């Protein structure tokens, strides 16, 4: 149930940010100031990307990568 709640929050919070004027990749090519870099994209979406890699590669493969 926790995983379902995580996805619900991601969709509720992250998707609007991705559709708005402040949208940016998890790892931008460049940035001007560090103080505006840490958004929901970095924390929530970044964590989801890492979680997906772990699922795809498995625990051992993830540790090797």
VMD Tcl script that builds the backbone (N, CA, C; Angstrom):
set m [mol new atoms 195]
animate dup $m
set s [atomselect $m all]
$s set {name element resname resid chain x y z} {
  {N N UNK 1 A 0.817 -1.196 0.000}
  {CA C UNK 1 A 0.000 0.000 0.000}
  {C C UNK 1 A 0.864 1.266 0.000}
  {N N UNK 2 A 2.012 1.193 0.640}
  {CA C UNK 2 A 2.896 2.368 0.680}
  {C C UNK 2 A 3.329 2.770 -0.730}
  {N N UNK 3 A 3.616 1.785 -1.562}
  {CA C UNK 3 A 4.056 2.062 -2.936}
  {C C UNK 3 A 2.959 2.770 -3.725}
  {N N UNK 4 A 1.723 2.332 -3.545}
  {CA C UNK 4 A 0.597 2.976 -4.224}
  {C C UNK 4 A 0.481 4.424 -3.770}
  {N N UNK 5 A 0.652 4.671 -2.495}
  {CA C UNK 5 A 0.594 6.038 -1.969}
  {C C UNK 5 A 1.734 6.879 -2.539}
  {N N UNK 6 A 2.927 6.319 -2.663}
  {CA C UNK 6 A 4.057 7.049 -3.252}
  {C C UNK 6 A 3.760 7.472 -4.681}
  {N N UNK 7 A 3.194 6.565 -5.460}
  {CA C UNK 7 A 2.868 6.880 -6.855}
  {C C UNK 7 A 1.767 7.928 -6.921}
  {N N UNK 8 A 0.787 7.817 -6.042}
  {CA C UNK 8 A -0.292 8.803 -6.020}
  {C C UNK 8 A 0.273 10.198 -5.742}
  {N N UNK 9 A 1.169 10.304 -4.776}
  {CA C UNK 9 A 1.782 11.593 -4.459}
  {C C UNK 9 A 2.652 12.101 -5.604}
  {N N UNK 10 A 3.375 11.210 -6.244}
  {CA C UNK 10 A 4.198 11.597 -7.389}
  {C C UNK 10 A 3.325 12.190 -8.490}
  {N N UNK 11 A 2.237 11.520 -8.794}
  {CA C UNK 11 A 1.330 12.018 -9.839}
  {C C UNK 11 A 0.683 13.331 -9.438}
  {N N UNK 12 A 0.320 13.450 -8.183}
  {CA C UNK 12 A -0.356 14.648 -7.698}
  {C C UNK 12 A 0.584 15.853 -7.682}
  {N N UNK 13 A 1.826 15.651 -7.272}
  {CA C UNK 13 A 2.762 16.764 -7.099}
  {C C UNK 13 A 3.705 16.969 -8.273}
  {N N UNK 14 A 4.218 15.889 -8.838}
  {CA C UNK 14 A 5.247 16.001 -9.857}
  {C C UNK 14 A 4.690 16.333 -11.232}
  {N N UNK 15 A 3.617 15.718 -11.615}
  {CA C UNK 15 A 3.090 15.934 -12.957}
  {C C UNK 15 A 2.748 17.400 -13.224}
  {N N UNK 16 A 2.109 18.110 -12.275}
  {CA C UNK 16 A 1.864 19.536 -12.529}
  {C C UNK 16 A 3.164 20.333 -12.701}
  {N N UNK 17 A 4.197 20.002 -11.927}
  {CA C UNK 17 A 5.483 20.700 -12.080}
  {C C UNK 17 A 6.073 20.422 -13.459}
  {N N UNK 18 A 5.995 19.178 -13.907}
  {CA C UNK 18 A 6.519 18.817 -15.225}
  {C C UNK 18 A 5.781 19.534 -16.350}
  {N N UNK 19 A 4.530 19.862 -16.143}
  {CA C UNK 19 A 3.735 20.521 -17.175}
  {C C UNK 19 A 3.855 22.042 -17.113}
  {N N UNK 20 A 4.495 22.565 -16.081}
  {CA C UNK 20 A 4.559 24.007 -15.885}
  {C C UNK 20 A 5.843 24.642 -16.387}
  {N N UNK 21 A 5.955 25.942 -16.176}
  {CA C UNK 21 A 7.115 26.693 -16.670}
  {C C UNK 21 A 8.419 26.381 -15.938}
  {N N UNK 22 A 8.348 25.755 -14.776}
  {CA C UNK 22 A 9.571 25.433 -14.028}
  {C C UNK 22 A 10.056 24.011 -14.287}
  {N N UNK 23 A 9.487 23.336 -15.269}
  {CA C UNK 23 A 9.873 21.954 -15.578}
  {C C UNK 23 A 11.351 21.880 -15.964}
  {N N UNK 24 A 12.016 20.844 -15.489}
  {CA C UNK 24 A 13.414 20.618 -15.842}
  {C C UNK 24 A 13.731 19.146 -15.635}
  {N N UNK 25 A 14.766 18.634 -16.293}
  {CA C UNK 25 A 15.133 17.230 -16.100}
  {C C UNK 25 A 15.667 16.989 -14.687}
  {N N UNK 26 A 15.685 15.735 -14.286}
  {CA C UNK 26 A 16.222 15.387 -12.971}
  {C C UNK 26 A 17.672 15.844 -12.869}
  {N N UNK 27 A 18.415 15.665 -13.944}
  {CA C UNK 27 A 19.819 16.098 -13.983}
  {C C UNK 27 A 19.982 17.077 -15.148}
  {N N UNK 28 A 19.832 18.371 -14.905}
  {CA C UNK 28 A 19.931 19.340 -15.997}
  {C C UNK 28 A 21.342 19.424 -16.562}
  {N N UNK 29 A 21.428 19.847 -17.801}
  {CA C UNK 29 A 22.718 20.003 -18.472}
  {C C UNK 29 A 23.530 21.100 -17.788}
  {N N UNK 30 A 22.855 22.180 -17.412}
  {CA C UNK 30 A 23.532 23.280 -16.721}
  {C C UNK 30 A 22.528 23.988 -15.816}
  {N N UNK 31 A 23.018 24.863 -14.972}
  {CA C UNK 31 A 22.160 25.656 -14.096}
  {C C UNK 31 A 22.889 26.938 -13.748}
  {N N UNK 32 A 22.108 27.964 -13.422}
  {CA C UNK 32 A 22.698 29.252 -13.083}
  {C C UNK 32 A 22.893 29.418 -11.579}
  {N N UNK 33 A 21.923 28.938 -10.800}
  {CA C UNK 33 A 22.011 29.048 -9.350}
  {C C UNK 33 A 21.629 27.731 -8.709}
  {N N UNK 34 A 22.336 27.355 -7.681}
  {CA C UNK 34 A 22.065 26.110 -6.981}
  {C C UNK 34 A 20.827 26.216 -6.099}
  {N N UNK 35 A 20.503 27.397 -5.619}
  {CA C UNK 35 A 19.411 27.550 -4.658}
  {C C UNK 35 A 18.030 27.262 -5.240}
  {N N UNK 36 A 17.865 27.257 -6.540}
  {CA C UNK 36 A 16.563 26.936 -7.119}
  {C C UNK 36 A 16.572 25.573 -7.811}
  {N N UNK 37 A 17.573 24.782 -7.542}
  {CA C UNK 37 A 17.744 23.494 -8.207}
  {C C UNK 37 A 16.974 22.368 -7.522}
  {N N UNK 38 A 16.843 22.407 -6.220}
  {CA C UNK 38 A 16.240 21.299 -5.470}
  {C C UNK 38 A 14.731 21.442 -5.392}
  {N N UNK 39 A 14.064 20.862 -6.358}
  {CA C UNK 39 A 12.610 20.894 -6.444}
  {C C UNK 39 A 12.082 19.476 -6.285}
  {N N UNK 40 A 10.775 19.309 -6.439}
  {CA C UNK 40 A 10.166 17.982 -6.400}
  {C C UNK 40 A 10.782 17.087 -7.475}
  {N N UNK 41 A 11.206 17.674 -8.587}
  {CA C UNK 41 A 11.805 16.875 -9.654}
  {C C UNK 41 A 13.030 16.142 -9.141}
  {N N UNK 42 A 13.896 16.837 -8.457}
  {CA C UNK 42 A 15.136 16.228 -7.976}
  {C C UNK 42 A 14.862 15.180 -6.905}
  {N N UNK 43 A 14.016 15.485 -5.955}
  {CA C UNK 43 A 13.798 14.574 -4.829}
  {C C UNK 43 A 12.850 13.433 -5.159}
  {N N UNK 44 A 11.651 13.746 -5.587}
  {CA C UNK 44 A 10.640 12.709 -5.796}
  {C C UNK 44 A 10.856 11.939 -7.094}
  {N N UNK 45 A 11.015 12.662 -8.186}
  {CA C UNK 45 A 11.182 11.991 -9.476}
  {C C UNK 45 A 12.543 11.305 -9.546}
  {N N UNK 46 A 13.557 11.937 -9.000}
  {CA C UNK 46 A 14.880 11.324 -8.968}
  {C C UNK 46 A 14.873 10.011 -8.206}
  {N N UNK 47 A 14.193 9.990 -7.073}
  {CA C UNK 47 A 14.086 8.758 -6.287}
  {C C UNK 47 A 13.337 7.682 -7.064}
  {N N UNK 48 A 12.327 8.079 -7.805}
  {CA C UNK 48 A 11.565 7.111 -8.599}
  {C C UNK 48 A 12.428 6.522 -9.715}
  {N N UNK 49 A 13.259 7.328 -10.335}
  {CA C UNK 49 A 14.161 6.835 -11.381}
  {C C UNK 49 A 15.136 5.810 -10.794}
  {N N UNK 50 A 15.705 6.108 -9.637}
  {CA C UNK 50 A 16.621 5.170 -8.979}
  {C C UNK 50 A 15.892 3.877 -8.630}
  {N N UNK 51 A 14.667 3.992 -8.129}
  {CA C UNK 51 A 13.862 2.818 -7.781}
  {C C UNK 51 A 13.594 1.959 -9.022}
  {N N UNK 52 A 13.332 2.603 -10.155}
  {CA C UNK 52 A 13.081 1.860 -11.399}
  {C C UNK 52 A 14.339 1.128 -11.855}
  {N N UNK 53 A 15.500 1.772 -11.747}
  {CA C UNK 53 A 16.753 1.088 -12.085}
  {C C UNK 53 A 16.953 -0.145 -11.210}
  {N N UNK 54 A 16.675 -0.011 -9.923}
  {CA C UNK 54 A 16.821 -1.136 -8.996}
  {C C UNK 54 A 15.897 -2.278 -9.397}
  {N N UNK 55 A 14.677 -1.954 -9.773}
  {CA C UNK 55 A 13.717 -2.977 -10.191}
  {C C UNK 55 A 14.174 -3.661 -11.475}
  {N N UNK 56 A 14.651 -2.887 -12.434}
  {CA C UNK 56 A 15.078 -3.447 -13.721}
  {C C UNK 56 A 16.356 -4.274 -13.614}
  {N N UNK 57 A 17.309 -3.813 -12.819}
  {CA C UNK 57 A 18.613 -4.476 -12.737}
  {C C UNK 57 A 18.682 -5.545 -11.657}
  {N N UNK 58 A 17.755 -5.500 -10.708}
  {CA C UNK 58 A 17.827 -6.400 -9.558}
  {C C UNK 58 A 18.823 -5.851 -8.553}
  {N N UNK 59 A 18.767 -6.348 -7.343}
  {CA C UNK 59 A 19.630 -5.835 -6.276}
  {C C UNK 59 A 21.110 -5.936 -6.580}
  {N N UNK 60 A 21.542 -7.097 -7.059}
  {CA C UNK 60 A 22.970 -7.300 -7.336}
  {C C UNK 60 A 23.432 -6.460 -8.524}
  {N N UNK 61 A 22.654 -6.453 -9.591}
  {CA C UNK 61 A 23.007 -5.649 -10.762}
  {C C UNK 61 A 23.027 -4.166 -10.444}
  {N N UNK 62 A 22.112 -3.734 -9.605}
  {CA C UNK 62 A 22.053 -2.332 -9.204}
  {C C UNK 62 A 23.314 -1.950 -8.435}
  {N N UNK 63 A 23.762 -2.814 -7.542}
  {CA C UNK 63 A 24.968 -2.534 -6.767}
  {C C UNK 63 A 26.205 -2.478 -7.665}
  {N N UNK 64 A 26.249 -3.313 -8.697}
  {CA C UNK 64 A 27.388 -3.307 -9.624}
  {C C UNK 64 A 27.396 -2.060 -10.491}
  {N N UNK 65 A 26.216 -1.581 -10.851}
  {CA C UNK 65 A 26.111 -0.396 -11.720}
  {C C UNK 65 A 26.452 0.812 -10.920}
}
mol reanalyze $m
mol bondsrecalc $m
mol representation Tube
mol addrep $m
